Amino acid sequence: MILLFSGNAFCQVYLTKTGFIGFYSKTPLEDIQAENNQVYAILDPASHHLAFALLLKGFIFPRELMQEHFNENYAESDKYPKATFSGSCSGEMDLSKEGIYQVVIKGELNLHGVTRPIETTAQLEVKNDRILGTAFFKIIPENFDISIPEVVRGKIAKDIDVKVRTVWMRSK
């Protein structure tokens, strides 16, 4: 991600190492949810470029066995340790001024070794020299070559709800 912004070395960027990404899937068998509070994210307000990176093993599940299955059988976290997103936001906004802005985020999500386009709406709030971001979108595991075993395929939702929250701080 640093290379992404190297051309703007003198621009003021916003960073976080404690962003949040959570996912949820309601299923007849069992609801599946996990949270990761160790998401690295960077936002360049001048160019509106943003990027995220997280380690998949950073997702915490309510039950240890669920976390083990996720890392070993689905995400294959040893083989594909991280997920990344790189994109930009567009819409009516002036991130140098306090306010709440509804934006469109477009970019590419790399998960499980597969890169797919993602587009969603998001809210950016500039307040007290911070930028708070919130977004929701859905992913379909099959689109990222994540195999669901036949035994549970009919009992697990086909798409996963993803929530993103960040509090970007101005870099020093």
C-alpha positions as CSV (number, residue, x, y, z in Angstrom):
1,M,0.0,0.0,0.0
2,I,2.9,2.4,0.6
3,L,3.8,2.2,-3.1
4,L,0.3,3.2,-4.0
5,F,0.8,6.6,-2.3
6,S,4.5,7.1,-3.0
7,G,3.8,9.6,-5.7
8,N,2.0,11.8,-3.1
9,A,4.8,11.7,-0.5
10,F,4.2,15.3,0.4
11,C,0.5,15.1,0.7
12,Q,-1.1,14.7,4.1
13,V,-2.7,11.2,4.3
14,Y,-4.9,9.7,7.0
15,L,-4.0,6.3,8.5
16,T,-5.3,3.7,11.0
17,K,-4.0,0.4,12.2
18,T,-7.2,-0.3,14.2
19,G,-9.9,-0.3,11.5
20,F,-12.8,-2.7,11.9
21,I,-14.1,-5.2,9.4
22,G,-16.8,-7.7,10.4
23,F,-18.8,-10.2,8.5
24,Y,-22.1,-11.9,9.2
25,S,-24.2,-14.6,7.6
26,K,-27.6,-15.7,8.8
27,T,-28.1,-19.4,8.2
28,P,-30.6,-22.1,9.2
29,L,-27.7,-24.2,10.6
30,E,-25.9,-21.4,12.6
31,D,-25.3,-17.7,12.3
32,I,-21.7,-17.0,11.3
33,Q,-20.0,-13.8,12.4
34,A,-16.5,-12.6,13.0
35,E,-14.7,-9.3,13.7
36,N,-11.2,-8.0,12.9
37,N,-10.0,-4.8,14.7
38,Q,-6.5,-4.9,13.3
39,V,-7.3,-3.5,9.8
40,Y,-4.7,-1.2,8.3
41,A,-6.2,1.5,6.2
42,I,-4.9,4.6,4.4
43,L,-6.8,7.5,2.8
44,D,-5.4,10.3,0.7
45,P,-8.0,13.1,0.8
46,A,-6.4,15.0,-2.1
47,S,-6.7,12.1,-4.6
48,H,-9.6,10.3,-2.8
49,H,-7.6,7.0,-3.1
50,L,-7.9,4.5,-0.2
51,A,-6.5,1.1,0.6
52,F,-7.1,-1.5,3.2
53,A,-5.1,-4.6,4.3
54,L,-5.8,-7.2,7.0
55,L,-4.6,-10.6,8.1
56,L,-7.3,-13.2,7.9
57,K,-6.1,-14.8,11.1
58,G,-7.1,-11.6,12.8
59,F,-10.8,-12.4,12.6
60,I,-12.2,-13.4,15.9
61,F,-15.2,-15.7,16.1
62,P,-17.6,-16.4,19.0
63,R,-16.3,-20.0,19.1
64,E,-12.8,-21.2,18.7
65,L,-13.8,-24.2,16.5
66,M,-15.6,-21.8,14.1
67,Q,-12.4,-19.8,13.8
68,E,-10.3,-22.9,13.2
69,H,-12.7,-24.0,10.4
70,F,-12.6,-20.6,8.8
71,N,-8.8,-20.4,8.8
72,E,-8.1,-24.0,7.7
73,N,-11.0,-25.0,5.5
74,Y,-12.5,-21.8,3.9
75,A,-10.0,-18.9,3.9
76,E,-7.0,-21.1,3.9
77,S,-5.2,-18.4,5.9
78,D,-1.8,-20.1,5.8
79,K,-1.9,-20.1,1.9
80,Y,-3.7,-16.7,1.6
81,P,-2.8,-14.8,4.8
82,K,-4.2,-11.4,3.9
83,A,-7.0,-9.6,2.1
84,T,-6.5,-6.2,0.5
85,F,-8.7,-3.5,-1.1
86,S,-7.5,-0.7,-3.2
87,G,-9.8,1.9,-4.7
88,S,-11.2,5.4,-4.6
89,C,-14.2,7.4,-3.4
90,S,-16.2,9.7,-5.5
91,G,-19.1,12.1,-4.9
92,E,-19.7,15.6,-3.5
93,M,-17.1,16.0,-0.8
94,D,-14.5,18.3,0.6
95,L,-12.5,16.2,3.0
96,S,-10.6,19.3,4.2
97,K,-13.9,20.6,5.8
98,E,-15.9,19.1,8.6
99,G,-19.1,17.5,7.5
100,I,-20.8,14.2,6.6
101,Y,-20.4,13.0,3.0
102,Q,-22.2,10.2,1.2
103,V,-19.7,8.7,-1.3
104,V,-19.3,5.8,-3.7
105,I,-16.4,3.5,-3.2
106,K,-15.0,1.6,-6.2
107,G,-12.0,-0.6,-6.2
108,E,-10.7,-4.1,-6.2
109,L,-10.8,-6.6,-3.4
110,N,-8.2,-9.4,-3.3
111,L,-9.3,-12.3,-1.2
112,H,-8.2,-15.9,-1.3
113,G,-5.9,-15.1,-4.2
114,V,-8.7,-13.8,-6.4
115,T,-9.3,-10.1,-7.3
116,R,-12.8,-8.8,-7.9
117,P,-14.3,-5.4,-8.4
118,I,-16.3,-4.0,-5.5
119,E,-18.6,-1.0,-5.6
120,T,-20.6,0.3,-2.6
121,T,-21.8,3.4,-0.9
122,A,-20.1,4.7,2.2
123,Q,-20.4,7.6,4.7
124,L,-17.3,9.7,5.5
125,E,-17.5,12.1,8.4
126,V,-14.8,14.7,8.8
127,K,-14.7,15.7,12.5
128,N,-12.0,16.9,14.9
129,D,-9.2,16.3,12.4
130,R,-10.3,12.7,11.9
131,I,-12.2,11.0,9.1
132,L,-14.7,8.4,10.2
133,G,-15.7,5.9,7.5
134,T,-18.6,3.4,7.4
135,A,-19.5,1.0,4.6
136,F,-21.5,-2.1,4.0
137,F,-21.4,-4.6,1.1
138,K,-21.9,-8.2,0.3
139,I,-19.5,-10.8,-1.1
140,I,-20.2,-14.3,-2.5
141,P,-17.5,-16.7,-1.3
142,E,-17.7,-18.7,-4.6
143,N,-16.6,-15.5,-6.5
144,F,-13.3,-15.8,-4.6
145,D,-12.9,-19.5,-5.1
146,I,-13.8,-20.2,-1.5
147,S,-15.3,-23.7,-1.5
148,I,-18.2,-24.6,0.8
149,P,-18.3,-28.3,1.5
150,E,-21.3,-30.1,0.1
151,V,-22.4,-31.3,3.5
152,V,-23.1,-27.7,4.7
153,R,-23.6,-25.9,1.4
154,G,-27.4,-25.9,1.6
155,K,-27.3,-24.6,5.2
156,I,-25.0,-21.7,4.7
157,A,-26.0,-18.4,3.1
158,K,-24.7,-17.8,-0.4
159,D,-23.6,-14.2,0.4
160,I,-21.9,-12.7,3.4
161,D,-22.7,-9.2,4.8
162,V,-19.5,-7.2,5.4
163,K,-19.3,-4.1,7.6
164,V,-16.3,-1.7,7.5
165,R,-15.6,1.1,10.1
166,T,-12.5,3.2,10.3
167,V,-11.3,6.2,12.2
168,W,-8.5,7.7,10.1
169,M,-6.0,10.0,11.9
170,R,-3.8,12.5,10.1
171,S,-0.3,11.1,9.6
172,K,2.5,12.9,11.3
